[in-house]
Amino acid sequence: MKKLVDAVQAALAAEHATVYGYGVVGGRIGSSRQDEARSAYDVHRSRRDALRREVRDLGGEPEPAAAAYALPFAVPDSAAAVRLAAELEDRLAGVYGDLVRVSEGARRREAASALSEAAVRSARWRGSSVAFPGLSERSASDGPAPSGSPANGETSGSL
């Protein structure tokens, strides 16, 4: 049960970071992709809220969002905002992959759906796809992302 709670908390932490990141994306993205960014932002807010409820249902205390998150690179323009959106989705895919691994039943299906949706959004942002979304920055020996991490071993407060 602890592995499940930890994986749900990790997904919640990653969604917190992603919501923050999409706030940056929305402020820099070109007008032609603003609707896409707004839609993704709304999806991630909804998933974050659902994960908060899920942590409570599992008997845990939902991890709060950090006041701010360190971006993986500067986002001075629309091109960088597009790269950030793809990176956010890739990182989420890894976290949801961890949740799929420790879940079963409806929770597993929901996590698999979230992983798939993140991979599709990443491919749309990037204009191409990767074979295993979310795994590019992790080696096989890394294991699951730590709680509070957006799938790459960084601590809470980082994207």
N, C-alpha and C positions, 0 to 999 in steps of 0.2 A: 504493500500500500504506500510506503514511503517513496518508492521509486515513482509511482504514479503521481503522487502529490508534487514531488520535485519536478517532474516533467511538465505538469500543468502549470506550476509556478514559473518554470523557465519559459513556457509559451506566453504566459501573462507578461513576464518581464520583456520578452521580445516584442510583444504587441505594444507595450508602453513605449518602447524605444522607436518602434515603427510609426506610431501615431505622431510622436515628436518629429521624426524624420520627414514625414509627409507634410508637416507644418512648414518645414524648410523648403521642401520640394514645391509646395503650393505658392510660396513667396517668390520663387525664382523661375518657375516653369513658364514656357511661352504660352501665349493665349490659345494656340491650337491644341494644346494638351491639358489645359486646365480642367476640363470636365473629367478626363481620365484620372487626373490626380485627385480631384474631389471625390470621385467615386471610390477610389482605393482608400482614401482617408476615412470615408464613411464605413467601408467594410471593416477596416482595422479597428475603428472605435467600437463597432458592434461586437467583433470577436473579443476585444479586450474586455468589454462589459460582461460577455457570456463567460469568459474565463474567470473573471472575479467571482461570479456566482458559482461556478464549478469548484473553485478552490474552497469556498465556504461550504458547499454541499459535501465535500470530502473531509470536512472538519478542520480545514486550515484557515489561516489568516492571509488574505490576498496581499501580495507584495505591492506596496505603493509605487507609483511612478517617481522617478528621480525629478528633481527640479529642472535639470537640463541634461543633455547627453552630448558627449564629444562626437563630432562627425568624423567619419573615416578619411575625409578629404575636404578641402575648401569647396564651397558651392557658390561661386560668384555669378553664375549665369545659367541659362536654360539647359545647355548641354550637360553641365555638371549636375543639374537637378535631375535630369533623365538618368544619368549614371547612378546617382544616389538612390533613386526609386528602384532601379534594377538590383542594386546591392541590398537594399532593405528586403526585397522580396526573396532574394537568394538566401539571406541569413534566416529569414522566417521559415523557408522550406526545410532547412536543416533542423531547426527546433521542432517543427511539426513531424519530421521524420523520426525524431527521438520519441515524441509522444505516440506515434503510431506503434513503435516497437514495444512500448510498455502498456498499451491499452488493449481493450477488446470490446466487442460489441459496437454499440452506437457511438461510444467515445472514439473508438478506433476509426470508424467510418468518417466521423466528423473531422478528425485529425488528418486522415488521408485526403479528404476533400479540401481542407485548408492548405495542405502541402501542394496539391494539384493546382489550386487557384493561384497560389504564390508563384509556382513555376510558370503558369500561363502569363500572369502579370509581368514577371521578370522578362520573359521572352518578348512580350509586346513592347516593354520599355526599351529593351536592348536591341530588338530587331532580329534576334536570333536566340537559340536556346542552348542549354548545356545538357549533357547526358544525365547527370545526377545533381539537380539543383540543390544548393545548400551544402554540398559536400566538397566543393572546390577548395575551400580554405581549411579543411580538416583532414587529417590523415586517419587511416584506419585505427591507429593506436590511441587516438584522442578520446574515443568513447563518446558518451553523450555530453552535450553542452552542460556546463555547470548552471545551477539555478541562478537566475539574474543575468544570464548571458544571452546575447542574441546569436548564439550558435558558433561563435568562434573563439571561445575561451576568454573574451574580455569581461571585465567586471561590470556590474550594474553602473549605469551612468555613462556608458559608451554605446555607440551604435556599431 
